[in-house]
Amino acid sequence: MKKRALIFGLAGQDGAYLSEFLLGKGYSVFGTSRDAQMSTFANLERLGIRDRVTAYSANPVDFRSVLDVLTKTEPDEVYNLAGQSSVGLSFEQPADTFTSIAMANITLLEVIRFLGGNIRYYNACSTECFGNSIAPATEETPFYPRSPYAVAKAASFWQVAYYRESCGLFACSGILSNHESPFRPERFVTQKIVRSAVRISRGSGEILRLGNIDICRDWGWAPEYVQAMWLMLQKETPEDFIVATGHTISLRDFLFRIFTCLGMDWNDHVRIEDTFLRPSDITESHVDPSKAAKKLGWVAKYRADSVARLLVEAEMERK
C-alpha cells in the first residue's frame, strides 16, 4: 500500500518541493488551499507535478473543515506548512499572522487527537524563535522571539510539545532557518535582491532600496530542507530538530555574492533607507544543526554562497 501524505500549504514554496519529494518516494500526495478551485498552484506547475497531486479546499483554522479533509484523504502523515510566512508582513498583520500559524496549528493537532489512529504530524517552526543568537542555538536554547511571526511560531512549537507529551501524538517541529528558492515571492529580501540585480544587469537602471543589510542569517536551499521534514516523521519516536546549514553570513555579504555573480558592484546600485527598517529585528542568527546530522543523517549540501549562485541562475533562466 502506498503511503498517503496531506500537506497544508500546498501552494507555497515548501509545499511544492515537498510534494515533488514525496512523489519520488512513491507516496500518494494530497494538499490543501483556502480555495483549491481558484488557486493556480503555479509552483506545482513549474515542477511539472500538478496533475499528480490532489488538492482540496480547506481552512486550517476551522475544525470541521480540517476534519472533513482528513476524513477524505486518510493520511499517514500530515505536514503543516501553511500560514503567513513573511516576518516583515507580520509587523503589519500581527493578529492574522498569529491566527494563520498558531490557531491553525492547534486546530490540526486537535483534529488529529480527535480522530485517533496513527497519523504522524510535522509542524513548520522557525529559528526566528531564538531571537538574537550569537552563540549557536541548539534545540535546548530558550526562545526569545522578536517579531509577531516568531511569537506565533514559538506558540506552535509549544502546542506540538503539549500534544506529543500529554496526548501521545506523534508530532514534531522542524525549527528551520531561512531557506530560499526561485519560488519565493519578491517580498522576501533574497528574491527582492536577486530579481532587482538581474533586471539591473539587463539595463533597467533602477536603484535597489533596502533596510538593514548588517543582519546575519543562515540561508539554505529549500529543495533539500523538505527531505529533513520527511526524515523526522520516519523516526521511531518524535523529536524536534533544527534544520540549517550551520553557516551564517550578513545580508551585505549576500548582496555582494549576488551582484558579483552578475559582474557588478552592489555599491553602485543599492541605497539604504530607514523606511525599510523593522520595529525590531534579529541582528545575529547562529544555530547548530548537529542533532539533525547525528540522528537524521541530514546535512545541508548548499550554503549561502551556493544558494546565491543558484538563485541567480534560476532567475536568468526564468526571463
C-alpha positions as CSV (number, residue, x, y, z in Angstrom):
1,M,0.0,0.0,0.0
2,K,1.2,3.5,-0.9
3,K,1.8,5.8,2.0
4,R,-0.5,8.9,1.9
5,A,0.6,12.4,2.8
6,L,-1.6,15.5,3.3
7,I,0.1,18.9,3.0
8,F,-1.4,22.1,4.4
9,G,0.1,24.9,2.5
10,L,0.4,23.0,-0.8
11,A,0.7,26.1,-3.0
12,G,3.7,27.6,-1.2
13,Q,7.4,27.1,-1.8
14,D,7.9,24.2,0.7
15,G,4.6,22.6,-0.2
16,A,5.6,22.3,-3.8
17,Y,9.1,20.9,-3.2
18,L,7.8,18.5,-0.5
19,S,5.1,17.2,-2.9
20,E,7.8,16.5,-5.5
21,F,10.0,14.8,-2.9
22,L,7.1,12.6,-1.6
23,L,6.0,11.6,-5.1
24,G,9.6,10.5,-5.7
25,K,9.2,8.3,-2.6
26,G,6.1,6.6,-4.0
27,Y,3.5,8.5,-1.9
28,S,0.0,9.4,-2.8
29,V,0.1,13.2,-2.2
30,F,-2.9,15.4,-1.2
31,G,-2.8,19.0,-0.3
32,T,-5.0,21.9,0.7
33,S,-5.5,25.6,-0.2
34,R,-8.2,28.0,1.0
35,D,-9.8,27.7,-2.4
36,A,-8.4,24.9,-4.4
37,Q,-10.6,25.6,-7.4
38,M,-9.3,29.2,-7.7
39,S,-5.6,28.5,-6.9
40,T,-3.3,28.2,-9.8
41,F,-0.8,26.1,-7.9
42,A,1.9,27.7,-10.1
43,N,4.8,26.1,-8.2
44,L,3.4,22.6,-8.8
45,E,3.0,23.6,-12.5
46,R,6.6,24.8,-12.6
47,L,7.7,21.4,-11.2
48,G,5.5,19.5,-13.7
49,I,3.6,17.6,-11.0
50,R,0.3,19.4,-10.8
51,D,-1.7,16.5,-12.2
52,R,-0.1,14.1,-9.7
53,V,-1.3,15.9,-6.6
54,T,-4.9,16.0,-5.4
55,A,-5.9,19.4,-4.0
56,Y,-8.8,20.1,-1.6
57,S,-10.2,23.4,-0.3
58,A,-9.7,23.7,3.5
59,N,-9.5,26.3,6.1
60,P,-6.9,25.1,8.7
61,V,-8.4,27.3,11.4
62,D,-11.8,25.7,11.1
63,F,-12.2,22.3,12.9
64,R,-14.9,21.0,10.7
65,S,-13.0,21.9,7.5
66,V,-9.9,20.1,8.7
67,L,-11.9,17.1,9.9
68,D,-13.5,16.8,6.5
69,V,-10.3,16.8,4.5
70,L,-8.5,14.4,6.9
71,T,-11.5,12.0,6.7
72,K,-11.5,12.2,2.9
73,T,-7.7,11.6,2.5
74,E,-7.0,9.3,5.4
75,P,-3.3,10.4,5.5
76,D,-0.4,8.5,7.2
77,E,1.4,11.8,7.5
78,V,0.3,15.4,7.8
79,Y,2.6,18.3,7.1
80,N,1.6,21.8,8.3
81,L,3.4,24.3,6.1
82,A,0.5,26.8,6.0
83,G,0.3,30.2,7.5
84,Q,1.6,33.7,6.9
85,S,5.3,33.3,6.1
86,S,6.8,36.8,6.0
87,V,8.5,38.2,9.1
88,G,8.2,41.7,7.7
89,L,4.5,41.4,6.9
90,S,3.8,40.1,10.4
91,F,4.5,43.6,11.9
92,E,1.7,44.9,9.8
93,Q,-0.7,42.0,10.3
94,P,0.1,40.5,13.8
95,A,-3.4,39.1,14.5
96,D,-3.7,37.4,11.1
97,T,-0.2,36.0,11.4
98,F,-0.9,34.5,14.8
99,T,-4.2,33.1,13.7
100,S,-2.8,31.5,10.5
101,I,0.1,30.0,12.3
102,A,-0.7,29.2,15.9
103,M,-4.5,28.8,15.7
104,A,-4.3,26.7,12.6
105,N,-1.7,24.5,14.2
106,I,-3.7,23.8,17.3
107,T,-6.8,23.1,15.2
108,L,-4.8,20.5,13.2
109,L,-3.5,18.9,16.3
110,E,-6.9,18.7,18.0
111,V,-8.5,17.1,14.9
112,I,-5.7,14.5,14.8
113,R,-6.2,13.8,18.5
114,F,-10.0,13.6,18.0
115,L,-9.6,11.1,15.1
116,G,-7.1,8.9,17.0
117,G,-5.2,6.4,14.9
118,N,-1.5,6.7,13.9
119,I,-1.2,9.9,11.9
120,R,2.3,11.5,12.1
121,Y,2.4,15.2,12.2
122,Y,5.0,17.7,11.2
123,N,4.9,21.4,12.2
124,A,6.9,24.1,10.4
125,C,8.7,26.1,13.1
126,S,11.5,28.7,12.7
127,T,14.9,29.7,14.0
128,E,13.4,33.2,14.3
129,C,12.0,32.0,17.6
130,F,15.5,32.1,19.2
131,G,15.9,35.9,18.6
132,N,19.5,37.1,18.7
133,S,21.8,34.1,19.0
134,I,25.5,34.9,18.7
135,A,26.4,31.5,20.3
136,P,24.9,28.9,18.0
137,A,21.4,27.9,19.3
138,T,20.5,24.3,19.9
139,E,17.2,22.6,20.4
140,E,17.6,23.3,24.1
141,T,18.1,27.0,23.8
142,P,15.3,29.2,25.2
143,F,13.2,31.1,22.8
144,Y,13.2,34.9,22.7
145,P,11.0,35.9,19.7
146,R,11.4,39.4,18.3
147,S,8.5,39.6,15.8
148,P,4.8,38.7,15.7
149,Y,5.8,35.9,13.2
150,A,8.3,34.5,15.7
151,V,5.8,34.7,18.6
152,A,3.3,32.7,16.6
153,K,5.9,30.1,15.6
154,A,7.0,29.8,19.2
155,A,3.4,29.2,20.3
156,S,3.1,26.5,17.6
157,F,6.2,24.8,18.9
158,W,4.9,24.5,22.5
159,Q,1.5,23.4,21.2
160,V,3.2,20.5,19.4
161,A,5.2,19.7,22.6
162,Y,2.0,19.6,24.6
163,Y,0.1,17.3,22.3
164,R,3.1,15.0,22.0
165,E,3.8,14.7,25.7
166,S,0.3,14.9,27.1
167,C,-1.9,13.4,24.4
168,G,0.5,10.8,22.9
169,L,0.5,12.2,19.4
170,F,3.4,11.5,17.0
171,A,4.1,15.2,16.5
172,C,7.3,17.2,15.9
173,S,8.5,20.6,14.9
174,G,11.2,21.4,12.4
175,I,13.0,24.6,13.5
176,L,14.1,25.7,10.1
177,S,16.5,28.5,9.3
178,N,15.9,30.8,6.2
179,H,15.6,28.5,3.2
180,E,15.3,30.0,-0.3
181,S,14.4,29.0,-3.8
182,P,13.1,30.6,-7.0
183,F,9.6,30.0,-5.7
184,R,9.9,32.8,-3.0
185,P,7.8,35.9,-3.8
186,E,9.7,39.2,-4.1
187,R,8.6,40.4,-0.7
188,F,11.3,38.2,0.7
189,V,14.5,40.1,0.7
190,T,16.6,37.5,-1.0
191,Q,14.3,37.4,-4.0
192,K,14.0,41.1,-4.0
193,I,17.7,41.4,-4.3
194,V,18.1,38.6,-7.0
195,R,15.3,39.9,-9.2
196,S,16.4,43.5,-8.9
197,A,20.0,42.6,-9.6
198,V,19.1,40.6,-12.7
199,R,17.0,43.5,-14.0
200,I,19.8,45.9,-13.4
201,S,22.2,43.7,-15.2
202,R,19.9,43.9,-18.2
203,G,19.9,47.7,-18.2
204,S,16.8,48.6,-16.1
205,G,18.7,51.5,-14.4
206,E,16.7,51.0,-11.2
207,I,18.0,51.5,-7.7
208,L,17.6,48.7,-5.2
209,R,16.4,50.1,-1.9
210,L,16.9,48.1,1.3
211,G,16.9,48.5,5.1
212,N,19.4,47.0,7.5
213,I,22.0,45.0,5.5
214,D,24.1,44.1,8.5
215,I,21.7,41.5,9.8
216,C,23.2,38.0,9.7
217,R,21.3,34.8,8.8
218,D,21.7,31.2,8.0
219,W,20.5,30.9,4.4
220,G,19.9,27.4,2.9
221,W,18.3,25.8,-0.1
222,A,14.6,24.9,0.2
223,P,14.5,21.8,-2.0
224,E,16.8,19.9,0.3
225,Y,15.2,21.1,3.5
226,V,12.0,19.2,2.7
227,Q,13.9,16.0,3.0
228,A,14.6,16.7,6.6
229,M,10.9,17.2,7.2
230,W,10.2,13.8,5.9
231,L,13.0,12.2,7.8
232,M,11.6,13.5,11.1
233,L,8.4,11.5,10.5
234,Q,10.3,8.3,9.7
235,K,11.8,8.1,13.2
236,E,10.6,5.6,15.8
237,T,9.9,8.4,18.3
238,P,9.0,12.0,17.6
239,E,11.6,14.7,18.3
240,D,12.2,18.4,17.3
241,F,15.1,19.3,15.1
242,I,16.9,22.4,13.9
243,V,17.3,22.3,10.2
244,A,20.0,24.7,8.9
245,T,23.4,24.9,7.2
246,G,25.2,26.0,10.4
247,H,26.8,28.8,8.3
248,T,25.8,32.4,8.9
249,I,26.6,35.4,6.7
250,S,25.4,39.0,6.6
251,L,22.9,40.4,4.1
252,R,25.7,42.7,3.0
253,D,27.8,39.6,2.1
254,F,24.7,38.1,0.4
255,L,24.3,41.3,-1.7
256,F,28.0,41.1,-2.7
257,R,27.6,37.5,-3.8
258,I,24.5,38.1,-5.9
259,F,25.9,41.2,-7.7
260,T,29.3,39.5,-8.2
261,C,27.6,36.6,-9.9
262,L,26.4,39.2,-12.4
263,G,29.7,41.0,-12.7
264,M,28.6,44.1,-10.9
265,D,29.5,46.1,-7.7
266,W,26.4,46.3,-5.5
267,N,27.5,49.7,-4.1
268,D,26.7,51.3,-7.4
269,H,23.1,50.1,-7.4
270,V,21.9,49.9,-3.8
271,R,20.5,52.6,-1.4
272,I,19.9,52.1,2.3
273,E,16.7,53.7,3.5
274,D,15.2,54.0,7.0
275,T,11.7,53.3,5.7
276,F,12.6,49.7,5.2
277,L,13.8,49.2,8.8
278,R,11.6,46.9,11.0
279,P,10.3,47.9,14.5
280,S,12.6,45.2,15.9
281,D,14.9,42.8,14.2
282,I,17.4,40.0,14.9
283,T,21.0,41.1,14.3
284,E,22.7,37.7,14.6
285,S,21.2,34.3,14.0
286,H,23.5,31.4,14.5
287,V,22.2,27.8,15.0
288,D,23.7,24.4,15.5
289,P,22.1,21.6,13.2
290,S,24.3,18.8,14.5
291,K,21.4,16.9,16.1
292,A,19.9,16.5,12.6
293,A,23.2,15.3,11.3
294,K,23.6,12.8,14.1
295,K,20.0,11.5,14.4
296,L,18.6,12.0,10.9
297,G,21.7,11.7,8.8
298,W,20.8,15.0,7.2
299,V,23.4,17.7,6.3
300,A,22.8,20.7,4.1
301,K,24.7,20.4,0.8
302,Y,24.3,24.1,-0.2
303,R,25.4,27.1,1.9
304,A,24.7,30.8,1.3
305,D,27.4,31.2,-1.4
306,S,25.9,28.3,-3.4
307,V,22.3,29.5,-2.7
308,A,23.2,32.9,-4.1
309,R,24.5,31.4,-7.3
310,L,21.6,29.0,-7.7
311,L,19.1,31.8,-7.3
312,V,20.8,34.0,-9.9
313,E,21.0,31.1,-12.4
314,A,17.3,30.3,-11.9
315,E,16.3,34.0,-12.4
316,M,18.4,34.3,-15.5
317,E,16.7,31.2,-17.0
318,R,13.2,32.4,-16.0
319,K,13.2,35.6,-18.0
